[in-house]
Structure formats: structure tokens, C-alpha cells
Amino acid sequence: MSLEARLQAIEDRFEIMDLEAEYAVAWDRCEAARWAEVFTADGVFEMLPAGDRPGSRIAGRDALRAFCEQITVRWTGMHFMHNPKITIAGDRAKGILFFEYKHVVRDTKEHTIQGTASGYYEITYQRTERGWRMKERIEKA
């Protein structure tokens, strides 16, 4: 592998790791537009069913922004992300990342519920004109 190719691989890996940090920071600060920007224009966020919670699939940047706005009205918290396992192949990459999400849910104005969700994300990344973005992110809680 040439020096240029090795350098590109390192730069790609760090950019994807920064993208993962941006995902968590934007969500945890309830910055919906910023969070939606980590995805491609047609990006998908899918939460698989967990316990008695049904699954959901949100596609497209506008829908992703609206989803974040809607959820963070009642849910706030902090992501604790582990180092991702990233495999890069040209302009696409795959990743798996384990997480914990410590959250507070406002059930009513007088009542809150605290909890922790944990699991992992399977992510497909795509290189775009604006850098690496998430094409698909599947949450398995």
C-alpha cells in the first residue's frame, strides 16, 4: 500500500470517528438539525424492536431532524460510546459501535423516569462531497 493510500486510510478512519462523536454530541445537546446532518440526504436511522418497544425506521434528513426534535422534548440524556470497529472499502465503510445511553424521560410535568439503554449500532458510512456521512444506522438495544 502506498504512503498516500495509507495516509488516506488514516484520515478516513479519524473522520468517521469524529462523525460518531458528532452524532452523540448533537443528540445529547438536542440539536436536531446538527444531528440530522451526520446522515446522508437519504440516510436512515432504524431502531429494532426491544422488549415491548416496537421498532421504527426514519428515512431522509428532514424526517430525521423532526424525529430528533420530537423525541428530545421528553427524552434527554448522554451517550457513552465505545470505540467503533470500522472497515473501510473505498467510498463506503461499515462499523459496529457499542453504547450506553443514560436518560431522563419526562412522563408529566411533575414526574421523571431515569434509565439506561445499552446495545450496539451497525452503521454504513458513505463518503460524500461534504465528507463521510451515515447512510444507515441500525440500533440494536
A tleap script that builds the chain and sets N, CA, C and O, in Angstrom:
source leaprc.protein.ff14SB
mol = sequence {
  NMET SER LEU GLU ALA ARG LEU GLN ALA ILE
  GLU ASP ARG PHE GLU ILE MET ASP LEU GLU
  ALA GLU TYR ALA VAL ALA TRP ASP ARG CYS
  GLU ALA ALA ARG TRP ALA GLU VAL PHE THR
  ALA ASP GLY VAL PHE GLU MET LEU PRO ALA
  GLY ASP ARG PRO GLY SER ARG ILE ALA GLY
  ARG ASP ALA LEU ARG ALA PHE CYS GLU GLN
  ILE THR VAL ARG TRP THR GLY MET HIE PHE
  MET HIE ASN PRO LYS ILE THR ILE ALA GLY
  ASP ARG ALA LYS GLY ILE LEU PHE PHE GLU
  TYR LYS HIE VAL VAL ARG ASP THR LYS GLU
  HIE THR ILE GLN GLY THR ALA SER GLY TYR
  TYR GLU ILE THR TYR GLN ARG THR GLU ARG
  GLY TRP ARG MET LYS GLU ARG ILE GLU LYS
  CALA
}
set mol.1.N position { 0.854 -1.176 0.000 }
set mol.1.CA position { 0.000 0.000 0.000 }
set mol.1.C position { 0.897 1.236 0.000 }
set mol.1.O position { 1.853 1.322 0.770 }
set mol.2.N position { 0.581 2.174 -0.858 }
set mol.2.CA position { 1.400 3.380 -0.963 }
set mol.2.C position { 1.233 4.265 0.269 }
set mol.2.O position { 0.271 4.129 1.025 }
set mol.3.N position { 2.170 5.154 0.451 }
set mol.3.CA position { 2.106 6.103 1.559 }
set mol.3.C position { 0.843 6.955 1.462 }
set mol.3.O position { 0.192 7.221 2.473 }
set mol.4.N position { 0.495 7.385 0.242 }
set mol.4.CA position { -0.720 8.199 0.061 }
set mol.4.C position { -1.969 7.420 0.456 }
set mol.4.O position { -2.865 7.958 1.107 }
set mol.5.N position { -2.024 6.141 0.056 }
set mol.5.CA position { -3.180 5.301 0.396 }
set mol.5.C position { -3.257 5.065 1.896 }
set mol.5.O position { -4.345 5.075 2.471 }
set mol.6.N position { -2.117 4.855 2.529 }
set mol.6.CA position { -2.095 4.660 3.983 }
set mol.6.C position { -2.544 5.925 4.698 }
set mol.6.O position { -3.314 5.853 5.656 }
set mol.7.N position { -2.076 7.078 4.248 }
set mol.7.CA position { -2.475 8.346 4.846 }
set mol.7.C position { -3.969 8.573 4.667 }
set mol.7.O position { -4.637 9.014 5.603 }
set mol.8.N position { -4.511 8.279 3.480 }
set mol.8.CA position { -5.943 8.431 3.232 }
set mol.8.C position { -6.756 7.533 4.161 }
set mol.8.O position { -7.791 7.948 4.682 }
set mol.9.N position { -6.289 6.306 4.369 }
set mol.9.CA position { -6.988 5.371 5.260 }
set mol.9.C position { -7.025 5.901 6.693 }
set mol.9.O position { -8.040 5.777 7.379 }
set mol.10.N position { -5.926 6.485 7.140 }
set mol.10.CA position { -5.877 7.065 8.490 }
set mol.10.C position { -6.825 8.258 8.585 }
set mol.10.O position { -7.586 8.378 9.545 }
set mol.11.N position { -6.777 9.138 7.587 }
set mol.11.CA position { -7.666 10.302 7.587 }
set mol.11.C position { -9.131 9.870 7.563 }
set mol.11.O position { -9.952 10.442 8.281 }
set mol.12.N position { -9.471 8.872 6.750 }
set mol.12.CA position { -10.853 8.381 6.685 }
set mol.12.C position { -11.299 7.854 8.044 }
set mol.12.O position { -12.394 8.174 8.507 }
set mol.13.N position { -10.467 7.057 8.676 }
set mol.13.CA position { -10.818 6.472 9.976 }
set mol.13.C position { -11.064 7.567 11.018 }
set mol.13.O position { -12.046 7.501 11.758 }
set mol.14.N position { -10.194 8.564 11.083 }
set mol.14.CA position { -10.385 9.642 12.055 }
set mol.14.C position { -11.625 10.466 11.730 }
set mol.14.O position { -12.330 10.896 12.642 }
set mol.15.N position { -11.902 10.691 10.458 }
set mol.15.CA position { -13.097 11.450 10.103 }
set mol.15.C position { -14.361 10.694 10.515 }
set mol.15.O position { -15.315 11.303 11.000 }
set mol.16.N position { -14.374 9.391 10.328 }
set mol.16.CA position { -15.533 8.588 10.742 }
set mol.16.C position { -15.666 8.594 12.263 }
set mol.16.O position { -16.779 8.670 12.782 }
set mol.17.N position { -14.560 8.516 12.976 }
set mol.17.CA position { -14.620 8.571 14.440 }
set mol.17.C position { -15.143 9.931 14.909 }
set mol.17.O position { -15.917 10.001 15.864 }
set mol.18.N position { -14.723 11.010 14.243 }
set mol.18.CA position { -15.258 12.336 14.566 }
set mol.18.C position { -16.755 12.407 14.269 }
set mol.18.O position { -17.506 13.039 15.012 }
set mol.19.N position { -17.188 11.765 13.192 }
set mol.19.CA position { -18.612 11.726 12.853 }
set mol.19.C position { -19.407 11.035 13.959 }
set mol.19.O position { -20.504 11.472 14.305 }
set mol.20.N position { -18.860 9.970 14.505 }
set mol.20.CA position { -19.526 9.283 15.622 }
set mol.20.C position { -19.632 10.198 16.842 }
set mol.20.O position { -20.656 10.215 17.526 }
set mol.21.N position { -18.590 10.944 17.106 }
set mol.21.CA position { -18.648 11.889 18.227 }
set mol.21.C position { -19.690 12.970 17.957 }
set mol.21.O position { -20.433 13.357 18.859 }
set mol.22.N position { -19.747 13.454 16.730 }
set mol.22.CA position { -20.726 14.479 16.355 }
set mol.22.C position { -22.152 13.961 16.537 }
set mol.22.O position { -23.025 14.695 17.000 }
set mol.23.N position { -22.386 12.710 16.178 }
set mol.23.CA position { -23.703 12.080 16.369 }
set mol.23.C position { -24.138 12.205 17.832 }
set mol.23.O position { -25.238 12.677 18.118 }
set mol.24.N position { -23.275 11.784 18.749 }
set mol.24.CA position { -23.615 11.790 20.171 }
set mol.24.C position { -23.754 13.203 20.728 }
set mol.24.O position { -24.700 13.492 21.460 }
set mol.25.N position { -22.823 14.077 20.387 }
set mol.25.CA position { -22.870 15.456 20.901 }
set mol.25.C position { -24.132 16.167 20.432 }
set mol.25.O position { -24.809 16.818 21.228 }
set mol.26.N position { -24.452 16.048 19.154 }
set mol.26.CA position { -25.630 16.746 18.616 }
set mol.26.C position { -26.905 16.222 19.250 }
set mol.26.O position { -27.777 17.011 19.613 }
set mol.27.N position { -27.035 14.900 19.394 }
set mol.27.CA position { -28.248 14.345 20.010 }
set mol.27.C position { -28.343 14.758 21.472 }
set mol.27.O position { -29.396 15.201 21.931 }
set mol.28.N position { -27.244 14.612 22.201 }
set mol.28.CA position { -27.261 14.888 23.641 }
set mol.28.C position { -27.492 16.361 23.946 }
set mol.28.O position { -27.971 16.695 25.030 }
set mol.29.N position { -27.165 17.240 23.021 }
set mol.29.CA position { -27.442 18.670 23.197 }
set mol.29.C position { -28.778 19.079 22.581 }
set mol.29.O position { -29.117 20.262 22.553 }
set mol.30.N position { -29.529 18.108 22.092 }
set mol.30.CA position { -30.852 18.350 21.491 }
set mol.30.C position { -30.768 19.302 20.297 }
set mol.30.O position { -31.631 20.162 20.122 }
set mol.31.N position { -29.737 19.145 19.485 }
set mol.31.CA position { -29.536 19.970 18.293 }
set mol.31.C position { -29.936 19.150 17.072 }
set mol.31.O position { -29.095 18.541 16.412 }
set mol.32.N position { -31.230 19.145 16.787 }
set mol.32.CA position { -31.815 18.251 15.791 }
set mol.32.C position { -31.245 18.458 14.390 }
set mol.32.O position { -30.922 17.481 13.714 }
set mol.33.N position { -31.115 19.684 13.946 }
set mol.33.CA position { -30.596 19.932 12.594 }
set mol.33.C position { -29.145 19.453 12.496 }
set mol.33.O position { -28.751 18.851 11.498 }
set mol.34.N position { -28.372 19.719 13.517 }
set mol.34.CA position { -26.973 19.277 13.546 }
set mol.34.C position { -26.896 17.748 13.545 }
set mol.34.O position { -26.050 17.170 12.862 }
set mol.35.N position { -27.781 17.087 14.312 }
set mol.35.CA position { -27.796 15.635 14.368 }
set mol.35.C position { -28.149 15.048 12.998 }
set mol.35.O position { -27.513 14.097 12.544 }
set mol.36.N position { -29.156 15.612 12.346 }
set mol.36.CA position { -29.581 15.109 11.037 }
set mol.36.C position { -28.476 15.245 10.002 }
set mol.36.O position { -28.425 14.466 9.050 }
set mol.37.N position { -27.590 16.221 10.172 }
set mol.37.CA position { -26.503 16.452 9.213 }
set mol.37.C position { -25.436 15.364 9.232 }
set mol.37.O position { -24.625 15.302 8.308 }
set mol.38.N position { -25.405 14.505 10.247 }
set mol.38.CA position { -24.427 13.416 10.227 }
set mol.38.C position { -24.828 12.329 9.231 }
set mol.38.O position { -24.030 11.448 8.911 }
set mol.39.N position { -26.066 12.393 8.744 }
set mol.39.CA position { -26.582 11.409 7.791 }
set mol.39.C position { -26.495 11.945 6.363 }
set mol.39.O position { -26.440 13.155 6.146 }
set mol.40.N position { -26.483 11.032 5.396 }
set mol.40.CA position { -26.629 11.433 4.002 }
set mol.40.C position { -28.037 11.996 3.827 }
set mol.40.O position { -28.888 11.811 4.697 }
set mol.41.N position { -28.288 12.679 2.715 }
set mol.41.CA position { -29.610 13.274 2.479 }
set mol.41.C position { -30.718 12.231 2.555 }
set mol.41.O position { -31.825 12.536 3.000 }
set mol.42.N position { -30.431 11.001 2.124 }
set mol.42.CA position { -31.428 9.928 2.167 }
set mol.42.C position { -31.129 8.931 3.292 }
set mol.42.O position { -31.596 7.793 3.260 }
set mol.43.N position { -30.358 9.362 4.271 }
set mol.43.CA position { -29.927 8.480 5.354 }
set mol.43.C position { -31.078 7.903 6.157 }
set mol.43.O position { -32.186 8.440 6.169 }
set mol.44.N position { -30.785 6.787 6.832 }
set mol.44.CA position { -31.791 6.046 7.593 }
set mol.44.C position { -31.278 5.804 9.005 }
set mol.44.O position { -30.116 5.453 9.212 }
set mol.45.N position { -32.173 5.998 9.973 }
set mol.45.CA position { -31.933 5.583 11.357 }
set mol.45.C position { -33.035 4.605 11.706 }
set mol.45.O position { -34.220 4.930 11.623 }
set mol.46.N position { -32.635 3.399 12.098 }
set mol.46.CA position { -33.620 2.360 12.416 }
set mol.46.C position { -33.360 1.840 13.817 }
set mol.46.O position { -32.225 1.528 14.178 }
set mol.47.N position { -34.422 1.751 14.599 }
set mol.47.CA position { -34.349 1.131 15.917 }
set mol.47.C position { -35.125 -0.173 15.827 }
set mol.47.O position { -36.324 -0.174 15.549 }
set mol.48.N position { -34.437 -1.278 16.062 }
set mol.48.CA position { -35.097 -2.578 16.014 }
set mol.48.C position { -35.943 -2.760 17.271 }
set mol.48.O position { -35.653 -2.143 18.296 }
set mol.49.N position { -36.982 -3.591 17.216 }
set mol.49.CA position { -37.806 -3.807 18.410 }
set mol.49.C position { -36.949 -4.263 19.587 }
set mol.49.O position { -35.992 -5.018 19.418 }
set mol.50.N position { -37.307 -3.794 20.774 }
set mol.50.CA position { -36.602 -4.180 22.002 }
set mol.50.C position { -37.626 -4.311 23.112 }
set mol.50.O position { -38.302 -3.340 23.451 }
set mol.51.N position { -37.748 -5.497 23.679 }
set mol.51.CA position { -38.756 -5.715 24.717 }
set mol.51.C position { -40.136 -5.466 24.139 }
set mol.51.O position { -40.495 -6.020 23.101 }
set mol.52.N position { -40.906 -4.627 24.820 }
set mol.52.CA position { -42.247 -4.312 24.304 }
set mol.52.C position { -42.255 -3.037 23.457 }
set mol.52.O position { -43.321 -2.570 23.054 }
set mol.53.N position { -41.085 -2.475 23.186 }
set mol.53.CA position { -40.980 -1.296 22.323 }
set mol.53.C position { -40.942 -1.726 20.861 }
set mol.53.O position { -40.080 -2.515 20.476 }
set mol.54.N position { -41.860 -1.222 20.043 }
set mol.54.CA position { -41.821 -1.586 18.618 }
set mol.54.C position { -40.638 -0.923 17.924 }
set mol.54.O position { -40.077 0.053 18.422 }
set mol.55.N position { -40.275 -1.456 16.792 }
set mol.55.CA position { -39.202 -0.867 16.015 }
set mol.55.C position { -39.700 0.346 15.251 }
set mol.55.O position { -40.905 0.570 15.133 }
set mol.56.N position { -38.760 1.128 14.733 }
set mol.56.CA position { -39.114 2.266 13.892 }
set mol.56.C position { -37.977 2.521 12.909 }
set mol.56.O position { -36.820 2.197 13.174 }
set mol.57.N position { -38.330 3.103 11.782 }
set mol.57.CA position { -37.358 3.403 10.734 }
set mol.57.C position { -37.654 4.810 10.230 }
set mol.57.O position { -38.765 5.100 9.787 }
set mol.58.N position { -36.650 5.683 10.302 }
set mol.58.CA position { -36.794 7.071 9.879 }
set mol.58.C position { -35.824 7.282 8.727 }
set mol.58.O position { -34.636 6.979 8.841 }
set mol.59.N position { -36.338 7.805 7.614 }
set mol.59.CA position { -35.515 7.964 6.414 }
set mol.59.C position { -35.594 9.391 5.899 }
set mol.59.O position { -36.673 9.984 5.860 }
set mol.60.N position { -34.458 9.940 5.506 }
set mol.60.CA position { -34.379 11.279 4.948 }
set mol.60.C position { -34.041 12.300 6.013 }
set mol.60.O position { -34.502 12.207 7.150 }
set mol.61.N position { -33.232 13.273 5.635 }
set mol.61.CA position { -32.714 14.241 6.603 }
set mol.61.C position { -33.824 15.056 7.280 }
set mol.61.O position { -33.736 15.323 8.479 }
set mol.62.N position { -34.856 15.451 6.545 }
set mol.62.CA position { -35.947 16.221 7.160 }
set mol.62.C position { -36.687 15.390 8.202 }
set mol.62.O position { -37.009 15.886 9.282 }
set mol.63.N position { -36.955 14.126 7.878 }
set mol.63.CA position { -37.629 13.239 8.827 }
set mol.63.C position { -36.744 12.967 10.038 }
set mol.63.O position { -37.241 12.880 11.161 }
set mol.64.N position { -35.436 12.832 9.819 }
set mol.64.CA position { -34.505 12.616 10.928 }
set mol.64.C position { -34.492 13.816 11.870 }
set mol.64.O position { -34.518 13.651 13.090 }
set mol.65.N position { -34.452 15.013 11.310 }
set mol.65.CA position { -34.476 16.226 12.138 }
set mol.65.C position { -35.758 16.274 12.960 }
set mol.65.O position { -35.718 16.537 14.161 }
set mol.66.N position { -36.900 16.020 12.311 }
set mol.66.CA position { -38.194 16.055 13.007 }
set mol.66.C position { -38.243 14.995 14.110 }
set mol.66.O position { -38.777 15.250 15.190 }
set mol.67.N position { -37.695 13.823 13.847 }
set mol.67.CA position { -37.649 12.752 14.844 }
set mol.67.C position { -36.870 13.201 16.075 }
set mol.67.O position { -37.332 13.029 17.204 }
set mol.68.N position { -35.692 13.773 15.859 }
set mol.68.CA position { -34.873 14.243 16.974 }
set mol.68.C position { -35.600 15.339 17.760 }
set mol.68.O position { -35.592 15.334 18.991 }
set mol.69.N position { -36.217 16.262 17.053 }
set mol.69.CA position { -36.963 17.334 17.731 }
set mol.69.C position { -38.079 16.760 18.593 }
set mol.69.O position { -38.283 17.192 19.728 }
set mol.70.N position { -38.793 15.796 18.053 }
set mol.70.CA position { -39.931 15.190 18.759 }
set mol.70.C position { -39.480 14.413 19.996 }
set mol.70.O position { -40.069 14.558 21.068 }
set mol.71.N position { -38.454 13.600 19.856 }
set mol.71.CA position { -38.000 12.747 20.965 }
set mol.71.C position { -37.372 13.563 22.084 }
set mol.71.O position { -37.622 13.294 23.259 }
set mol.72.N position { -36.563 14.554 21.738 }
set mol.72.CA position { -35.830 15.288 22.778 }
set mol.72.C position { -36.711 16.258 23.554 }
set mol.72.O position { -36.239 16.893 24.498 }
set mol.73.N position { -37.965 16.385 23.180 }
set mol.73.CA position { -38.904 17.148 24.013 }
set mol.73.C position { -39.108 16.433 25.347 }
set mol.73.O position { -39.198 17.075 26.393 }
set mol.74.N position { -39.180 15.091 25.308 }
set mol.74.CA position { -39.417 14.304 26.519 }
set mol.74.C position { -38.180 13.571 27.020 }
set mol.74.O position { -38.052 13.327 28.220 }
set mol.75.N position { -37.265 13.215 26.116 }
set mol.75.CA position { -36.094 12.416 26.468 }
set mol.75.C position { -34.836 13.266 26.370 }
set mol.75.O position { -34.594 13.903 25.345 }
set mol.76.N position { -34.049 13.281 27.411 }
set mol.76.CA position { -32.719 13.876 27.345 }
set mol.76.C position { -31.749 12.901 28.001 }
set mol.76.O position { -32.138 12.075 28.827 }
set mol.77.N position { -30.491 13.011 27.623 }
set mol.77.CA position { -29.530 12.096 28.208 }
set mol.77.C position { -28.155 12.265 27.617 }
set mol.77.O position { -27.850 13.255 26.952 }
set mol.78.N position { -27.325 11.260 27.883 }
set mol.78.CA position { -25.934 11.283 27.428 }
set mol.78.C position { -25.561 9.923 26.875 }
set mol.78.O position { -25.817 8.889 27.491 }
set mol.79.N position { -24.946 9.944 25.694 }
set mol.79.CA position { -24.391 8.739 25.099 }
set mol.79.C position { -23.002 8.473 25.686 }
set mol.79.O position { -22.201 9.391 25.864 }
set mol.80.N position { -22.743 7.231 25.975 }
set mol.80.CA position { -21.409 6.768 26.331 }
set mol.80.C position { -21.047 5.747 25.259 }
set mol.80.O position { -21.519 4.611 25.281 }
set mol.81.N position { -20.200 6.172 24.320 }
set mol.81.CA position { -19.872 5.368 23.154 }
set mol.81.C position { -18.533 4.665 23.354 }
set mol.81.O position { -17.595 5.224 23.923 }
set mol.82.N position { -18.471 3.448 22.879 }
set mol.82.CA position { -17.225 2.704 22.882 }
set mol.82.C position { -16.531 2.914 21.536 }
set mol.82.O position { -17.148 3.412 20.594 }
set mol.83.N position { -15.288 2.547 21.441 }
set mol.83.CA position { -14.559 2.706 20.180 }
set mol.83.C position { -15.228 1.873 19.090 }
set mol.83.O position { -15.550 0.705 19.307 }
set mol.84.N position { -15.436 2.470 17.929 }
set mol.84.CA position { -16.066 1.704 16.846 }
set mol.84.C position { -15.081 0.759 16.167 }
set mol.84.O position { -13.878 1.018 16.121 }
set mol.85.N position { -15.608 -0.327 15.649 }
set mol.85.CA position { -14.859 -1.223 14.755 }
set mol.85.C position { -15.255 -0.786 13.354 }
set mol.85.O position { -16.422 -0.894 12.979 }
set mol.86.N position { -14.302 -0.297 12.580 }
set mol.86.CA position { -14.576 0.297 11.267 }
set mol.86.C position { -13.822 -0.483 10.190 }
set mol.86.O position { -12.634 -0.776 10.328 }
set mol.87.N position { -14.539 -0.810 9.121 }
set mol.87.CA position { -13.937 -1.438 7.942 }
set mol.87.C position { -14.230 -0.541 6.752 }
set mol.87.O position { -15.390 -0.329 6.400 }
set mol.88.N position { -13.189 -0.016 6.135 }
set mol.88.CA position { -13.333 0.937 5.033 }
set mol.88.C position { -13.016 0.235 3.715 }
set mol.88.O position { -12.024 -0.483 3.589 }
set mol.89.N position { -13.896 0.470 2.734 }
set mol.89.CA position { -13.688 -0.074 1.389 }
set mol.89.C position { -14.026 1.030 0.389 }
set mol.89.O position { -15.180 1.182 -0.011 }
set mol.90.N position { -13.019 1.791 -0.008 }
set mol.90.CA position { -13.240 2.872 -0.961 }
set mol.90.C position { -14.077 3.985 -0.356 }
set mol.90.O position { -13.711 4.558 0.670 }
set mol.91.N position { -15.204 4.290 -0.995 }
set mol.91.CA position { -16.082 5.373 -0.537 }
set mol.91.C position { -17.199 4.891 0.379 }
set mol.91.O position { -18.117 5.649 0.694 }
set mol.92.N position { -17.125 3.634 0.806 }
set mol.92.CA position { -18.110 3.083 1.740 }
set mol.92.C position { -17.352 2.482 2.914 }
set mol.92.O position { -16.189 2.095 2.798 }
set mol.93.N position { -18.029 2.416 4.022 }
set mol.93.CA position { -17.432 1.793 5.203 }
set mol.93.C position { -18.552 1.180 6.034 }
set mol.93.O position { -19.714 1.573 5.930 }
set mol.94.N position { -18.179 0.221 6.850 }
set mol.94.CA position { -19.100 -0.422 7.780 }
set mol.94.C position { -18.532 -0.252 9.176 }
set mol.94.O position { -17.317 -0.222 9.368 }
set mol.95.N position { -19.416 -0.142 10.137 }
set mol.95.CA position { -18.960 -0.020 11.511 }
set mol.95.C position { -19.906 -0.700 12.468 }
set mol.95.O position { -21.084 -0.900 12.173 }
set mol.96.N position { -19.375 -1.049 13.609 }
set mol.96.CA position { -20.182 -1.528 14.730 }
set mol.96.C position { -19.656 -0.804 15.961 }
set mol.96.O position { -18.447 -0.690 16.164 }
set mol.97.N position { -20.583 -0.317 16.777 }
set mol.97.CA position { -20.215 0.522 17.908 }
set mol.97.C position { -21.151 0.204 19.066 }
set mol.97.O position { -22.370 0.288 18.915 }
set mol.98.N position { -20.600 -0.156 20.215 }
set mol.98.CA position { -21.400 -0.436 21.404 }
set mol.98.C position { -21.618 0.873 22.169 }
set mol.98.O position { -20.770 1.765 22.158 }
set mol.99.N position { -22.772 0.966 22.830 }
set mol.99.CA position { -23.127 2.211 23.509 }
set mol.99.C position { -23.919 1.949 24.787 }
set mol.99.O position { -24.491 0.880 24.995 }
set mol.100.N position { -23.921 2.973 25.625 }
set mol.100.CA position { -24.862 3.106 26.734 }
set mol.100.C position { -25.459 4.491 26.599 }
set mol.100.O position { -24.771 5.437 26.216 }
set mol.101.N position { -26.730 4.611 26.911 }
set mol.101.CA position { -27.399 5.909 26.871 }
set mol.101.C position { -28.137 6.073 28.189 }
set mol.101.O position { -29.132 5.397 28.452 }
set mol.102.N position { -27.637 6.976 29.007 }
set mol.102.CA position { -28.272 7.282 30.295 }
set mol.102.C position { -29.238 8.434 30.054 }
set mol.102.O position { -28.848 9.492 29.560 }
set mol.103.N position { -30.505 8.218 30.408 }
set mol.103.CA position { -31.519 9.184 30.018 }
set mol.103.C position { -32.504 9.500 31.145 }
set mol.103.O position { -32.635 8.779 32.133 }
set mol.104.N position { -33.176 10.610 30.932 }
set mol.104.CA position { -34.287 11.041 31.778 }
set mol.104.C position { -35.479 11.239 30.855 }
set mol.104.O position { -35.372 11.892 29.817 }
set mol.105.N position { -36.609 10.672 31.238 }
set mol.105.CA position { -37.842 10.830 30.473 }
set mol.105.C position { -38.813 11.621 31.334 }
set mol.105.O position { -39.078 11.266 32.483 }
set mol.106.N position { -39.335 12.688 30.766 }
set mol.106.CA position { -40.343 13.470 31.457 }
set mol.106.C position { -41.707 12.893 31.110 }
set mol.106.O position { -42.231 13.117 30.019 }
set mol.107.N position { -42.284 12.137 32.063 }
set mol.107.CA position { -43.578 11.490 31.849 }
set mol.107.C position { -44.709 12.508 31.948 }
set mol.107.O position { -45.651 12.478 31.156 }
set mol.108.N position { -44.615 13.390 32.905 }
set mol.108.CA position { -45.537 14.512 33.081 }
set mol.108.C position { -44.694 15.686 33.542 }
set mol.108.O position { -43.476 15.559 33.672 }
set mol.109.N position { -45.313 16.810 33.788 }
set mol.109.CA position { -44.554 17.967 34.283 }
set mol.109.C position { -44.003 17.725 35.681 }
set mol.109.O position { -43.019 18.351 36.077 }
set mol.110.N position { -44.628 16.821 36.431 }
set mol.110.CA position { -44.202 16.569 37.812 }
set mol.110.C position { -43.367 15.309 37.976 }
set mol.110.O position { -42.813 15.084 39.052 }
set mol.111.N position { -43.259 14.489 36.953 }
set mol.111.CA position { -42.655 13.177 37.131 }
set mol.111.C position { -41.596 12.903 36.063 }
set mol.111.O position { -41.811 13.165 34.880 }
set mol.112.N position { -40.454 12.376 36.494 }
set mol.112.CA position { -39.414 11.968 35.548 }
set mol.112.C position { -39.008 10.530 35.843 }
set mol.112.O position { -39.142 10.049 36.968 }
set mol.113.N position { -38.519 9.866 34.832 }
set mol.113.CA position { -38.036 8.498 34.953 }
set mol.113.C position { -36.602 8.478 34.426 }
set mol.113.O position { -36.324 8.987 33.341 }
set mol.114.N position { -35.699 7.886 35.203 }
set mol.114.CA position { -34.320 7.754 34.756 }
set mol.114.C position { -34.071 6.316 34.322 }
set mol.114.O position { -34.676 5.381 34.847 }
set mol.115.N position { -33.178 6.156 33.364 }
set mol.115.CA position { -32.881 4.803 32.906 }
set mol.115.C position { -31.612 4.754 32.097 }
set mol.115.O position { -30.965 5.770 31.843 }
set mol.116.N position { -31.275 3.543 31.698 }
set mol.116.CA position { -30.110 3.313 30.851 }
set mol.116.C position { -30.505 2.350 29.755 }
set mol.116.O position { -31.090 1.299 30.016 }
set mol.117.N position { -30.185 2.712 28.536 }
set mol.117.CA position { -30.323 1.806 27.399 }
set mol.117.C position { -28.922 1.427 26.960 }
set mol.117.O position { -28.005 2.245 27.026 }
set mol.118.N position { -28.754 0.207 26.519 }
set mol.118.CA position { -27.450 -0.200 26.021 }
set mol.118.C position { -27.650 -1.157 24.859 }
set mol.118.O position { -28.700 -1.784 24.714 }
set mol.119.N position { -26.625 -1.252 24.045 }
set mol.119.CA position { -26.690 -2.123 22.885 }
set mol.119.C position { -25.590 -1.754 21.919 }
set mol.119.O position { -24.498 -1.342 22.312 }
set mol.120.N position { -25.903 -1.911 20.635 }
set mol.120.CA position { -24.910 -1.529 19.644 }
set mol.120.C position { -25.576 -1.005 18.382 }
set mol.120.O position { -26.745 -1.278 18.105 }
set mol.121.N position { -24.802 -0.254 17.637 }
set mol.121.CA position { -25.212 0.266 16.337 }
set mol.121.C position { -24.433 -0.477 15.255 }
set mol.121.O position { -23.243 -0.750 15.409 }
set mol.122.N position { -25.115 -0.797 14.168 }
set mol.122.CA position { -24.453 -1.232 12.945 }
set mol.122.C position { -24.626 -0.100 11.957 }
set mol.122.O position { -25.749 0.319 11.677 }
set mol.123.N position { -23.516 0.401 11.425 }
set mol.123.CA position { -23.548 1.622 10.628 }
set mol.123.C position { -22.934 1.377 9.262 }
set mol.123.O position { -21.920 0.691 9.130 }
set mol.124.N position { -23.568 1.948 8.250 }
set mol.124.CA position { -22.989 2.025 6.916 }
set mol.124.C position { -22.674 3.489 6.665 }
set mol.124.O position { -23.553 4.346 6.754 }
set mol.125.N position { -21.428 3.768 6.354 }
set mol.125.CA position { -20.962 5.130 6.081 }
set mol.125.C position { -20.763 5.304 4.581 }
set mol.125.O position { -20.466 4.349 3.865 }
set mol.126.N position { -20.932 6.533 4.122 }
set mol.126.CA position { -20.740 6.861 2.713 }
set mol.126.C position { -19.907 8.142 2.627 }
set mol.126.O position { -20.191 9.122 3.317 }
set mol.127.N position { -18.884 8.127 1.779 }
set mol.127.CA position { -18.126 9.355 1.533 }
set mol.127.C position { -18.967 10.229 0.599 }
set mol.127.O position { -19.456 9.752 -0.425 }
set mol.128.N position { -19.133 11.484 0.946 }
set mol.128.CA position { -19.894 12.426 0.125 }
set mol.128.C position { -19.002 13.613 -0.204 }
set mol.128.O position { -17.853 13.675 0.232 }
set mol.129.N position { -19.534 14.553 -0.973 }
set mol.129.CA position { -18.785 15.780 -1.281 }
set mol.129.C position { -18.482 16.560 -0.003 }
set mol.129.O position { -17.526 17.334 0.041 }
set mol.130.N position { -19.293 16.357 1.037 }
set mol.130.CA position { -19.124 17.073 2.302 }
set mol.130.C position { -18.423 16.227 3.354 }
set mol.130.O position { -18.431 16.570 4.536 }
set mol.131.N position { -17.814 15.119 2.928 }
set mol.131.CA position { -17.119 14.243 3.858 }
set mol.131.C position { -17.947 13.001 4.162 }
set mol.131.O position { -18.985 12.765 3.544 }
set mol.132.N position { -17.478 12.218 5.114 }
set mol.132.CA position { -18.170 10.987 5.487 }
set mol.132.C position { -19.487 11.304 6.177 }
set mol.132.O position { -19.569 12.212 7.003 }
set mol.133.N position { -20.512 10.545 5.827 }
set mol.133.CA position { -21.831 10.653 6.448 }
set mol.133.C position { -22.362 9.244 6.683 }
set mol.133.O position { -21.849 8.272 6.128 }
set mol.134.N position { -23.393 9.150 7.511 }
set mol.134.CA position { -24.032 7.869 7.780 }
set mol.134.C position { -25.143 7.639 6.759 }
set mol.134.O position { -26.049 8.458 6.606 }
set mol.135.N position { -25.053 6.525 6.077 }
set mol.135.CA position { -26.084 6.131 5.107 }
set mol.135.C position { -27.195 5.372 5.824 }
set mol.135.O position { -28.377 5.546 5.528 }
set mol.136.N position { -26.795 4.529 6.770 }
set mol.136.CA position { -27.770 3.750 7.545 }
set mol.136.C position { -27.180 3.466 8.924 }
set mol.136.O position { -26.007 3.120 9.060 }
set mol.137.N position { -28.023 3.623 9.935 }
set mol.137.CA position { -27.608 3.350 11.306 }
set mol.137.C position { -28.721 2.530 11.954 }
set mol.137.O position { -29.852 2.996 12.097 }
set mol.138.N position { -28.385 1.316 12.337 }
set mol.138.CA position { -29.367 0.409 12.935 }
set mol.138.C position { -29.013 0.220 14.401 }
set mol.138.O position { -27.904 -0.195 14.739 }
set mol.139.N position { -29.968 0.528 15.259 }
set mol.139.CA position { -29.767 0.385 16.704 }
set mol.139.C position { -30.352 -0.945 17.174 }
set mol.139.O position { -31.518 -1.251 16.923 }
set mol.140.N position { -29.530 -1.719 17.851 }
set mol.140.CA position { -29.966 -2.971 18.454 }
set mol.140.C position { -29.781 -2.824 19.959 }
set mol.140.O position { -28.692 -3.046 20.488 }
set mol.141.N position { -30.850 -2.448 20.634 }
set mol.141.CA position { -30.781 -2.209 22.081 }
set mol.141.C position { -30.915 -3.524 22.828 }
set mol.141.O position { -30.882 -3.541 24.058 }
savepdb mol mol.pdb
quit
